[in-house]
């Protein structure tokens, strides 16, 4: 055991700090500032689960989304960027909604947080939070909001959850998402509910989950042996798709890693 450890064990951590401060004073050095433990929001600002509970958003509790958001958005923690969430909550009840926007603001201290809702949610507006009225089923409305924001780094669809609206929103806004950006679709369970414009048929090609599952094939478009296949925009610009319970997270980037199919399928391509 070292002398330093022995002294610390005898005096205790608090008394060791007092001795250090006294030593600095005697030597003429300014005392070291005492680090205060963060309190309130600051004490939980690195934990999305706790922030969700604090702000009473159902992204943790009714759902288990924030643990996945923490993993996929942590790299943006101290970056300056724009986050747009579609669906602010509270429906048409006066003064309601905005819980998740406040959570994002607390977690991302340098980000600009934007929300869009079919209802007026301007009561939520404050420093670094701006809301817009918009209809996610209308591409012109979506584009008008995107034009006002500018760069889109993170897009979260927590709107109506109706598959046709989800499809329209993705088709309109994903091309406007920056390379390296993240696009999220929440509450995908509605894809299976006819009452929410979904379908009981798991092979129905018109649901939101069908579209999202097709993205996984698109990730591998370079492996297709159909020589006439023309890659779609999402084939070329989706580099990752992460499926969780009722939540899908999509990474945008240039999808062009190449393929070894010609060497692996020599017999097929020898005929060409």
C-alpha positions as CSV (number, residue, x, y, z in Angstrom):
1,X,0.0,0.0,0.0
2,X,1.4,3.4,-0.9
3,X,1.9,6.3,1.5
4,X,-0.7,8.3,-0.3
5,X,-3.3,5.5,0.1
6,X,-2.4,5.1,3.8
7,X,-2.8,8.8,4.5
8,X,-6.2,8.9,2.6
9,X,-7.4,5.9,4.7
10,X,-6.3,7.5,8.0
11,X,-7.6,11.0,7.3
12,X,-10.5,10.3,5.1
13,X,-11.3,11.8,1.7
14,X,-12.8,15.0,3.1
15,X,-9.8,15.8,5.4
16,X,-7.4,15.0,2.6
17,X,-9.0,17.7,0.5
18,X,-8.7,20.1,3.3
19,X,-5.0,19.4,3.7
20,X,-4.5,19.9,0.0
21,X,-6.2,23.2,0.0
22,X,-4.1,24.3,3.0
23,X,-1.0,23.2,1.3
24,X,-1.9,25.3,-1.8
25,X,-2.5,28.4,0.4
26,X,0.8,28.0,2.2
27,X,2.6,27.7,-1.2
28,X,0.8,30.8,-2.5
29,X,-1.2,28.9,-5.1
30,X,-4.9,29.7,-5.5
31,X,-7.2,27.1,-4.0
32,X,-8.7,24.6,-6.4
33,X,-12.4,25.3,-7.0
34,X,-14.7,22.7,-5.3
35,X,-16.6,20.8,-7.9
36,X,-20.3,20.9,-7.1
37,X,-22.4,17.9,-8.0
38,X,-25.0,18.7,-10.6
39,X,-28.5,19.0,-9.3
40,X,-32.0,19.0,-10.9
41,X,-32.1,18.5,-14.7
42,X,-28.3,18.8,-14.9
43,X,-28.0,15.7,-12.7
44,X,-29.9,13.5,-15.2
45,X,-29.1,15.3,-18.5
46,X,-27.0,12.4,-19.8
47,X,-29.7,9.8,-19.2
48,X,-32.6,9.8,-21.7
49,X,-34.7,7.3,-19.7
50,X,-34.6,9.6,-16.6
51,X,-35.3,12.7,-18.7
52,X,-38.3,11.0,-20.3
53,X,-39.7,10.2,-16.8
54,X,-39.0,13.8,-15.7
55,X,-40.7,15.4,-18.6
56,X,-43.5,12.8,-18.6
57,X,-43.1,11.7,-22.2
58,X,-44.3,8.2,-23.0
59,X,-41.0,7.4,-24.9
60,X,-40.1,5.7,-21.6
61,X,-42.8,3.9,-19.6
62,X,-45.6,3.2,-22.0
63,X,-42.9,2.5,-24.5
64,X,-39.2,1.6,-24.2
65,X,-37.8,3.9,-26.9
66,X,-35.3,6.2,-25.1
67,X,-32.8,3.3,-24.4
68,X,-32.5,2.9,-28.2
69,X,-32.4,6.7,-28.8
70,X,-29.6,6.9,-26.3
71,X,-27.6,4.4,-28.3
72,X,-28.2,5.8,-31.8
73,X,-28.1,9.5,-31.0
74,X,-25.4,9.7,-28.3
75,X,-22.8,10.8,-30.9
76,X,-24.8,14.0,-31.3
77,X,-24.9,14.8,-27.5
78,X,-22.8,18.0,-27.7
79,X,-23.2,18.8,-31.4
80,X,-25.0,21.7,-33.0
81,X,-27.8,20.3,-35.2
82,X,-31.5,20.4,-36.1
83,X,-34.0,17.8,-34.8
84,X,-37.5,17.7,-36.1
85,X,-40.2,15.7,-34.4
86,X,-43.5,15.3,-36.1
87,X,-46.3,15.0,-33.6
88,X,-46.1,17.2,-30.4
89,X,-48.7,15.5,-28.3
90,X,-51.7,16.7,-26.4
91,X,-54.1,16.4,-29.4
92,X,-56.3,19.5,-29.4
93,X,-56.3,20.0,-25.6
94,X,-55.2,23.6,-24.8
95,X,-51.8,23.8,-23.2
96,X,-51.0,20.1,-23.6
97,X,-48.0,18.5,-25.4
98,X,-44.3,19.2,-25.9
99,X,-42.9,16.8,-23.3
100,X,-40.6,15.0,-25.7
101,X,-39.4,18.3,-27.2
102,X,-38.4,19.5,-23.8
103,X,-36.6,16.2,-23.2
104,X,-34.6,16.6,-26.5
105,X,-33.7,20.1,-25.5
106,X,-32.3,18.9,-22.1
107,X,-30.4,16.0,-23.7
108,X,-28.9,18.0,-26.6
109,X,-27.7,21.3,-25.1
110,X,-26.6,22.8,-28.4
111,X,-29.3,21.5,-30.7
112,X,-32.3,23.4,-32.2
113,X,-35.4,21.4,-31.5
114,X,-38.4,21.7,-33.9
115,X,-41.9,20.2,-33.6
116,X,-44.7,19.9,-36.2
117,X,-48.3,19.2,-35.4
118,X,-51.6,19.6,-37.1
119,X,-52.7,21.5,-34.0
120,X,-51.3,24.9,-32.9
121,X,-48.7,24.1,-30.2
122,X,-47.0,27.5,-30.1
123,X,-47.4,27.5,-26.3
124,X,-44.5,25.0,-26.3
125,X,-42.1,27.5,-28.0
126,X,-39.2,28.7,-26.0
127,X,-35.4,29.1,-26.4
128,X,-34.2,26.4,-28.8
129,X,-37.7,24.9,-29.2
130,X,-39.8,26.0,-32.2
131,X,-43.1,24.6,-33.3
132,X,-45.0,24.7,-36.7
133,X,-48.5,23.8,-37.8
134,X,-48.3,21.2,-40.5
135,X,-50.1,18.2,-42.0
136,X,-48.0,15.1,-42.4
137,X,-50.3,13.7,-45.0
138,X,-49.6,16.6,-47.3
139,X,-46.2,16.8,-49.0
140,X,-46.5,20.5,-49.6
141,X,-47.1,21.1,-45.9
142,X,-44.1,18.9,-45.0
143,X,-41.9,20.7,-47.5
144,X,-43.0,24.1,-46.2
145,X,-42.0,23.2,-42.7
146,X,-38.7,21.7,-43.9
147,X,-37.9,24.9,-45.9
148,X,-38.3,27.0,-42.7
149,X,-35.9,24.8,-40.7
150,X,-33.2,24.3,-43.3
151,X,-30.8,21.4,-42.6
152,X,-32.4,18.3,-41.2
153,X,-30.1,16.1,-39.1
154,X,-32.7,14.0,-37.2
155,X,-36.3,13.4,-38.1
156,X,-38.7,11.6,-35.8
157,X,-42.1,10.6,-37.0
158,X,-44.3,10.4,-33.9
159,X,-47.3,11.8,-35.7
160,X,-50.6,10.1,-36.6
161,X,-49.1,6.6,-36.9
162,X,-51.4,6.0,-39.8
163,X,-49.4,4.0,-42.4
164,X,-50.4,6.2,-45.4
165,X,-49.2,9.3,-43.5
166,X,-46.0,7.5,-42.4
167,X,-45.3,6.6,-46.1
168,X,-46.0,10.1,-47.3
169,X,-43.8,11.7,-44.6
170,X,-40.9,9.3,-45.3
171,X,-41.1,9.8,-49.1
172,X,-41.1,13.5,-48.7
173,X,-38.6,14.1,-45.9
174,X,-36.1,11.3,-46.1
175,X,-34.6,12.8,-49.3
176,X,-34.2,16.1,-47.4
177,X,-32.3,14.5,-44.5
178,X,-28.6,15.2,-44.5
179,X,-26.1,12.4,-45.2
180,X,-25.2,10.9,-41.8
181,X,-28.6,11.8,-40.5
182,X,-31.1,9.6,-38.6
183,X,-34.7,9.0,-39.5
184,X,-37.0,7.4,-36.9
185,X,-40.5,5.9,-37.2
186,X,-42.3,5.4,-33.9
187,X,-45.3,3.2,-33.0
188,X,-45.1,0.9,-36.0
189,X,-47.6,-1.4,-34.3
190,X,-50.3,0.6,-36.1
191,X,-49.1,-1.0,-39.3
192,X,-50.9,-4.2,-38.2
193,X,-54.2,-2.6,-37.2
194,X,-56.9,-2.1,-39.9
195,X,-58.6,0.3,-37.5
196,X,-55.5,2.6,-37.9
197,X,-55.3,2.2,-41.7
198,X,-53.0,-0.8,-41.3
199,X,-53.5,-4.4,-42.4
200,X,-53.8,-7.8,-40.8
201,X,-52.1,-9.2,-43.9
202,X,-48.3,-9.3,-43.1
203,X,-47.6,-9.4,-46.8
204,X,-49.7,-6.3,-47.6
205,X,-47.2,-4.1,-49.5
206,X,-48.9,-0.9,-48.6
207,X,-48.3,-0.7,-44.9
208,X,-45.6,1.2,-43.2
209,X,-43.8,-1.9,-41.9
210,X,-43.8,-3.3,-45.5
211,X,-42.0,-0.2,-46.7
212,X,-39.5,-0.3,-43.8
213,X,-38.8,-4.0,-44.4
214,X,-38.2,-3.3,-48.0
215,X,-35.4,-1.0,-47.0
216,X,-33.4,-4.1,-45.7
217,X,-33.5,-5.6,-49.2
218,X,-32.4,-2.2,-50.6
219,X,-29.3,-2.3,-48.3
220,X,-28.2,-5.3,-50.4
221,X,-29.2,-4.1,-53.9
222,X,-25.7,-4.6,-55.2
223,X,-26.1,-8.3,-54.6
224,X,-29.2,-8.6,-56.8
225,X,-28.6,-10.7,-59.9
226,X,-31.3,-9.0,-62.0
227,X,-29.1,-7.0,-64.4
228,X,-32.0,-4.7,-65.3
229,X,-32.7,-3.7,-61.7
230,X,-32.5,0.1,-61.2
231,X,-31.7,1.0,-57.6
232,X,-34.1,3.3,-55.9
233,X,-33.2,6.5,-53.9
234,X,-33.5,4.6,-50.7
235,X,-31.3,1.7,-52.1
236,X,-28.6,4.2,-52.7
237,X,-29.0,6.3,-49.5
238,X,-29.9,3.9,-46.6
239,X,-26.9,2.4,-44.8
240,X,-28.5,1.0,-41.7
241,X,-32.0,-0.1,-40.5
242,X,-32.5,-1.0,-36.9
243,X,-35.8,-2.7,-35.8
244,X,-37.0,-2.6,-32.2
245,X,-40.4,-3.2,-30.7
246,X,-42.6,-0.6,-32.3
247,X,-39.6,1.5,-33.3
248,X,-37.4,1.7,-36.5
249,X,-34.3,3.7,-36.8
250,X,-32.8,4.4,-40.2
251,X,-29.3,5.7,-41.0
252,X,-28.7,7.8,-44.1
253,X,-25.5,7.7,-46.2
254,X,-24.1,6.6,-49.4
255,X,-24.7,2.9,-49.9
256,X,-22.1,1.8,-52.4
257,X,-19.8,-0.7,-50.7
258,X,-19.5,-3.0,-53.8
259,X,-20.1,-6.7,-54.3
260,X,-18.2,-9.9,-54.9
261,X,-21.1,-11.5,-56.8
262,X,-19.2,-11.8,-60.1
263,X,-16.4,-13.8,-58.5
264,X,-18.7,-15.8,-56.3
265,X,-21.1,-16.6,-59.1
266,X,-18.6,-17.3,-61.9
267,X,-20.8,-19.8,-63.7
268,X,-23.6,-17.3,-63.9
269,X,-21.5,-14.4,-65.2
270,X,-19.4,-16.6,-67.5
271,X,-22.5,-16.8,-69.7
272,X,-22.6,-13.0,-70.2
